[in-house]
Structure formats: structure tokens, C-alpha cells
Amino acid sequence: MLTTDTEQAAASRQDRAAASARPDAAARQAGGTQIDPELAAAIPKQGTETGLSAELAMHRHVTLELQRAILPLHDEPFDLPGLRVMVRYLPASSATRVGGDWYITAELPDGRVLLAIGDVAGHGLAAAAGMARLRGALAGLSITGAPPQQLVGWLNDLVRHVDDEHTASVVAGYFDPASRMLTWAQAGHPPPVLIRGPWARPLPQPDGILLGAGCRGYAAATVQLEPGDLLLLYSDGLVERRDRAFDEGLEILLDAVRQSTDPDLVIGAALAALGSTHAEDDTCLVALRVLDPGRPATTR
């Protein structure tokens, strides 16, 4: 069969295109030189990694936006009955490790102040969703006026029966501005730190296991606070690191915040001593200063 020069040129182009699509064939056409298999494998891998990086960045963005929509973040101190409050939330540096830290500071209808801080195990959207469930549940349940140990027990039921893929920790309690009494319970969470004059000490913890870890009951404790006292609530991301035990981190924290009287400054001192520009976990801190009686409240 006769072919024209044009047809032969077209066939030649098709053959070269087919050969270039097959690395081994292309190598043979190039004088028998084989293409590095690792280089060939890296070509599609690079595209996959680029897509994965974009997906992780989007995942982090959505998770942070969810947290910001749920958690009220304040740039300045604000007042609640009997308290001056400062809050700081720092997300983890890694795109894959945005976690489930949360807090509540809210005045209740009976005049008491609900105080809580918690942490859902895990990272990403699942942890943020768990955080939203626990925070919303506690805010609603606290309207009943139930004691803190019952509130924590209800949260445990929620985690065990609704969100059993995760465990979580929490400190929850009420501050009574008339008596300056704090009544609180906890479930596997780091103890609040009380700063009074020249010393800083962790509060003795009432019994309580992690939310979702069992069905044992929870206990409550009471603390008589005084004007000028400062209470620091924090998540474990502040004091724990892979290369540092919890007790060591707690001692560093206590040394850093002694004699502090200002909520903003105490958070700054804690982060200066323990913070990291490459934090492995997110961190939430809530500092509360007990105000003098009769001090006027301010709105911020």
C-alpha cells in the first residue's frame, strides 16, 4: 500500500507521541538509557502531595472557622459579676493538629457565673465538632442550676452514648460573686492554678475520670476566693510536650505566674515561659481576677 509523505510524517508523529507516553519506550528511543524509576514515580507523587497540602490547608481553615464561630474570642479583658476575665486561644502550628479546646465564661440567670474549660481528644473537624457539642450541652444544662458534679456527669453520658469515638476532659463550676465561693468539678483535666499574693498553687482536684472513659460518678470541691485572687484555667497543650512531662510543665507554669495580679499579664507570663512558635497542640487559657466588692463593672 502506497503512502504519501504527509501520511508518513503523521504516522511518525503518532509513534513518537506513543513512545513518549511510555517511559521505557522513550528510554529505548533515547539510545537505550533508562529513566530513573524514582524520578518517574515522583512525577505523579508531586502532584498528589500538592493536592494533599491544599486539602490539609482547607481542612485547617474550615476547622479554625468553625472554632471561631463557636468560641467568642476577646482581644481585651472583660468583666463578669465579681470578675475581670482575659481569654487567649492559640491553635496548633500544624495543619493536621487543630484540636478541640473550648471554654465558657457566662453569667447565669441566678447571678452566678458559669466557668468551664475543656479539651476533646483528637484533632481536626471531628474534634472541633465534639467541642461544639460539649460546649453547647454545658451551656444549656447549666440553666438548670444543677451542681457541677452533675453537669460533668451529664457530659460524660453525652460522650459515652453520642460521641463515643472520642474522650474529653473538662473543668466546670460556678463562681458566686456574693460569697466569692467557687464550686467546681472536673473530668481528667489539668487543675486550675490559684495565684494569691506571692504564691501560686494548683487547686486540689475532686475525683473525676475523663469523659467517655467510664461510668463512675464525679465529685465537687469548693474554694473560698478573696479579692485580688487570680485563677488560671488552661488546657493541657500549655504544659505538656513530647519532651516534657506534665509535672515539669506545671512547675514551670507556677514559677512563671507567681505574684501576678493582672489577667492579661498572667497569660503573657505563662505563654512566655511555656509557649512555642511551633506548638504541637492547641492551647486555651482563661485568667480570672476576683474584683474588690463594689467595684463597678465595665463593658468591653
C-alpha positions as CSV (number, residue, x, y, z in Angstrom):
1,M,0.0,0.0,0.0
2,L,1.4,3.4,-1.0
3,T,1.5,6.3,1.5
4,T,2.2,9.9,0.9
5,D,4.9,11.9,2.6
6,T,2.3,13.7,4.6
7,E,0.8,10.4,5.9
8,Q,4.2,9.0,6.8
9,A,5.0,12.2,8.7
10,A,1.7,11.9,10.6
11,A,2.4,8.3,11.5
12,S,5.9,9.2,12.7
13,R,4.5,11.9,15.0
14,Q,1.9,9.4,16.4
15,D,4.7,6.8,17.1
16,R,6.8,9.4,18.9
17,A,3.8,10.5,21.0
18,A,3.0,6.9,22.0
19,A,6.7,6.3,22.8
20,S,7.0,9.4,25.0
21,A,3.9,8.3,26.9
22,R,5.7,5.1,27.9
23,P,8.9,5.9,29.9
24,D,10.5,2.6,29.0
25,A,9.8,3.1,25.3
26,A,11.0,6.7,25.5
27,A,14.2,5.5,27.1
28,R,14.8,3.0,24.3
29,Q,14.3,5.7,21.7
30,A,16.8,7.8,23.5
31,G,19.6,5.3,22.9
32,G,18.7,2.7,25.5
33,T,19.1,5.0,28.5
34,Q,16.7,4.1,31.3
35,I,14.8,6.9,33.1
36,D,15.3,6.8,36.9
37,P,12.3,4.9,38.3
38,E,12.3,7.1,41.4
39,L,12.1,10.2,39.3
40,A,9.3,8.7,37.2
41,A,7.4,7.8,40.4
42,A,8.0,11.3,41.8
43,I,6.1,13.0,39.0
44,P,2.6,11.8,39.9
45,K,3.6,11.9,43.6
46,Q,4.4,15.5,43.5
47,G,1.0,16.3,42.1
48,T,-0.6,14.2,44.9
49,E,1.4,15.9,47.6
50,T,0.4,19.3,46.2
51,G,-3.2,18.3,46.3
52,L,-2.9,16.9,49.8
53,S,-1.2,20.1,51.0
54,A,-4.1,22.1,49.6
55,E,-6.6,19.8,51.1
56,L,-5.0,20.0,54.6
57,A,-4.8,23.8,54.3
58,M,-8.5,23.9,53.5
59,H,-9.3,21.4,56.3
60,R,-7.4,23.6,58.8
61,H,-9.2,26.7,57.5
62,V,-12.6,25.2,57.9
63,T,-11.8,23.8,61.4
64,L,-10.5,27.2,62.6
65,E,-13.5,29.0,61.1
66,L,-15.8,26.6,63.0
67,Q,-14.0,27.2,66.2
68,R,-14.1,31.0,65.7
69,A,-17.8,30.8,65.0
70,I,-18.4,28.9,68.3
71,L,-15.8,30.4,70.7
72,P,-16.1,34.0,71.5
73,L,-12.6,35.4,71.4
74,H,-11.7,38.6,73.1
75,D,-8.7,40.9,72.4
76,E,-9.2,42.8,75.6
77,P,-10.1,41.9,79.2
78,F,-13.8,42.0,80.0
79,D,-15.9,42.0,83.2
80,L,-18.4,39.5,84.6
81,P,-20.1,39.8,88.0
82,G,-17.2,39.9,90.5
83,L,-14.6,39.0,88.0
84,R,-12.2,40.5,85.4
85,V,-11.6,38.0,82.6
86,M,-9.0,37.5,79.9
87,V,-9.1,34.7,77.3
88,R,-6.4,33.5,74.9
89,Y,-6.7,30.7,72.3
90,L,-3.7,29.6,70.3
91,P,-4.2,27.0,67.5
92,A,-1.6,24.3,66.9
93,S,1.0,25.2,64.3
94,S,0.4,22.0,62.2
95,A,-2.4,22.0,59.7
96,T,-3.4,18.5,60.9
97,R,-3.5,19.2,64.6
98,V,-6.1,21.9,65.2
99,G,-7.9,20.5,68.2
100,G,-11.0,20.7,70.3
101,D,-10.1,23.2,73.1
102,W,-13.1,25.3,74.4
103,Y,-14.2,27.4,77.3
104,I,-17.3,29.1,78.7
105,T,-17.5,32.3,80.9
106,A,-21.1,33.3,81.2
107,E,-23.4,35.0,83.7
108,L,-26.4,32.8,84.6
109,P,-30.0,34.0,85.4
110,D,-29.4,33.4,89.2
111,G,-26.4,35.8,89.2
112,R,-23.7,33.2,89.4
113,V,-21.0,32.9,86.7
114,L,-20.5,29.6,84.8
115,L,-16.8,28.9,84.3
116,A,-15.6,26.0,82.2
117,I,-12.7,24.8,80.1
118,G,-12.4,21.6,78.1
119,D,-10.5,19.6,75.5
120,V,-11.8,17.0,73.2
121,A,-9.2,14.3,72.3
122,G,-8.0,14.2,68.7
123,H,-7.6,16.9,66.1
124,G,-9.3,18.3,63.0
125,L,-13.0,18.7,62.2
126,A,-14.1,15.7,64.3
127,A,-12.6,17.2,67.4
128,A,-14.0,20.7,66.7
129,A,-17.5,19.2,66.2
130,G,-17.1,17.3,69.5
131,M,-16.1,20.6,71.1
132,A,-19.2,22.3,69.8
133,R,-21.5,19.5,71.2
134,L,-19.9,19.6,74.7
135,R,-19.9,23.4,74.9
136,G,-23.5,23.7,73.7
137,A,-24.6,21.0,76.0
138,L,-23.0,22.5,79.1
139,A,-24.3,26.0,78.3
140,G,-27.8,24.6,78.1
141,L,-27.6,22.3,81.1
142,S,-26.2,24.9,83.4
143,I,-29.5,26.8,83.2
144,T,-31.0,24.1,85.4
145,G,-28.8,25.1,88.3
146,A,-27.6,21.5,88.7
147,P,-24.4,21.2,90.8
148,P,-21.1,21.0,88.9
149,Q,-20.6,17.2,89.5
150,Q,-24.0,16.5,88.0
151,L,-23.2,18.7,85.0
152,V,-20.0,16.8,84.4
153,G,-21.8,13.5,84.8
154,W,-24.3,14.5,82.1
155,L,-21.5,15.5,79.8
156,N,-20.0,12.0,80.4
157,D,-23.3,10.4,79.4
158,L,-23.3,12.5,76.2
159,V,-19.8,11.5,75.2
160,R,-20.3,7.8,76.1
161,H,-23.6,7.5,74.2
162,V,-23.5,10.1,71.4
163,D,-19.8,10.7,70.7
164,D,-18.2,7.5,71.8
165,E,-15.3,7.9,69.3
166,H,-13.7,10.5,71.5
167,T,-12.8,11.1,75.1
168,A,-12.6,14.6,76.6
169,S,-11.6,16.5,79.6
170,V,-13.3,19.4,81.4
171,V,-13.3,21.7,84.4
172,A,-16.7,23.2,85.1
173,G,-18.1,25.2,88.0
174,Y,-19.9,28.2,89.4
175,F,-18.5,31.4,90.9
176,D,-20.9,33.2,93.3
177,P,-20.0,36.9,93.3
178,A,-21.9,37.5,96.5
179,S,-19.9,35.0,98.6
180,R,-16.8,34.7,96.2
181,M,-17.2,30.9,96.5
182,L,-16.1,28.7,93.6
183,T,-17.7,25.3,93.4
184,W,-16.3,23.1,90.7
185,A,-15.9,19.6,89.3
186,Q,-13.5,18.1,86.8
187,A,-13.1,15.1,84.4
188,G,-9.4,14.3,83.8
189,H,-8.4,17.9,83.2
190,P,-5.3,19.8,84.5
191,P,-6.0,21.6,87.8
192,P,-6.8,25.3,87.9
193,V,-4.0,27.4,89.4
194,L,-4.8,29.8,92.2
195,I,-2.5,32.8,92.5
196,R,-2.7,34.7,95.8
197,G,-0.1,37.2,96.8
198,P,3.4,35.7,96.5
199,W,2.4,32.2,95.8
200,A,0.7,30.1,93.0
201,R,-0.7,26.6,93.6
202,P,-2.8,24.1,91.8
203,L,-6.2,23.5,93.4
204,P,-6.7,20.1,94.9
205,Q,-8.8,18.1,92.4
206,P,-12.0,16.4,93.2
207,D,-12.4,12.9,91.8
208,G,-13.3,12.5,88.1
209,I,-12.2,10.5,85.2
210,L,-12.1,11.5,81.5
211,L,-15.4,12.0,79.8
212,G,-16.2,8.8,77.9
213,A,-13.8,6.7,79.9
214,G,-16.3,5.0,82.2
215,C,-19.5,5.5,84.2
216,R,-18.1,6.3,87.7
217,G,-19.5,9.3,89.4
218,Y,-17.9,12.8,89.8
219,A,-17.2,14.8,92.9
220,A,-17.2,18.6,93.6
221,A,-14.9,20.9,95.5
222,T,-15.3,24.4,96.9
223,V,-12.8,27.2,97.2
224,Q,-13.2,30.4,99.1
225,L,-11.7,33.1,96.9
226,E,-10.6,36.6,98.1
227,P,-10.5,40.0,96.4
228,G,-7.3,40.2,94.3
229,D,-7.0,36.4,93.8
230,L,-6.3,35.3,90.3
231,L,-7.5,31.9,88.9
232,L,-5.9,30.5,85.8
233,L,-7.7,27.8,83.7
234,Y,-5.8,26.2,80.9
235,S,-5.7,23.2,78.6
236,D,-3.0,20.6,78.6
237,G,-1.5,22.0,75.4
238,L,0.1,24.7,77.6
239,V,2.1,22.4,79.9
240,E,2.6,19.1,78.0
241,R,5.2,18.4,75.3
242,R,6.6,15.3,73.9
243,D,9.9,16.0,75.6
244,R,8.4,17.4,78.8
245,A,6.3,15.7,81.5
246,F,3.1,17.3,82.8
247,D,4.5,17.8,86.3
248,E,7.6,19.6,84.9
249,G,5.4,21.8,82.8
250,L,3.2,22.6,85.8
251,E,6.2,23.6,87.9
252,I,7.4,26.0,85.1
253,L,3.9,27.5,85.0
254,L,3.7,28.0,88.8
255,D,7.1,29.7,88.8
256,A,6.1,32.0,85.9
257,V,2.8,33.3,87.3
258,R,3.7,33.9,90.9
259,Q,2.7,37.3,92.2
260,S,0.7,38.1,89.1
261,T,-2.4,40.2,89.6
262,D,-3.5,41.2,86.1
263,P,-5.3,38.6,83.9
264,D,-3.6,39.8,80.7
265,L,-0.2,39.8,82.2
266,V,-0.5,36.4,83.8
267,I,-1.4,34.9,80.4
268,G,1.5,36.6,78.8
269,A,3.9,35.3,81.5
270,A,2.5,31.7,81.1
271,L,3.0,31.8,77.3
272,A,6.4,33.3,77.6
273,A,7.6,30.5,79.9
274,L,5.8,27.6,78.2
275,G,4.6,28.8,74.8
276,S,6.1,27.7,71.5
277,T,6.0,29.1,68.0
278,H,5.6,25.5,66.8
279,A,3.1,24.2,69.3
280,E,2.1,20.5,68.8
281,D,-1.3,21.1,70.3
282,D,-3.8,23.9,70.6
283,T,-3.9,25.9,73.8
284,C,-6.6,27.7,75.6
285,L,-6.1,29.9,78.7
286,V,-8.7,31.7,80.8
287,A,-7.5,34.1,83.6
288,L,-10.0,35.4,86.1
289,R,-9.2,38.1,88.8
290,V,-11.6,38.4,91.7
291,L,-12.7,42.0,92.0
292,D,-13.0,44.1,95.1
293,P,-16.5,44.4,96.5
294,G,-18.4,47.3,95.0
295,R,-16.0,47.8,92.1
296,P,-18.1,49.0,89.1
297,A,-18.3,46.6,86.1
298,T,-17.2,47.8,82.7
299,T,-18.4,46.7,79.3
300,R,-15.9,45.8,76.6
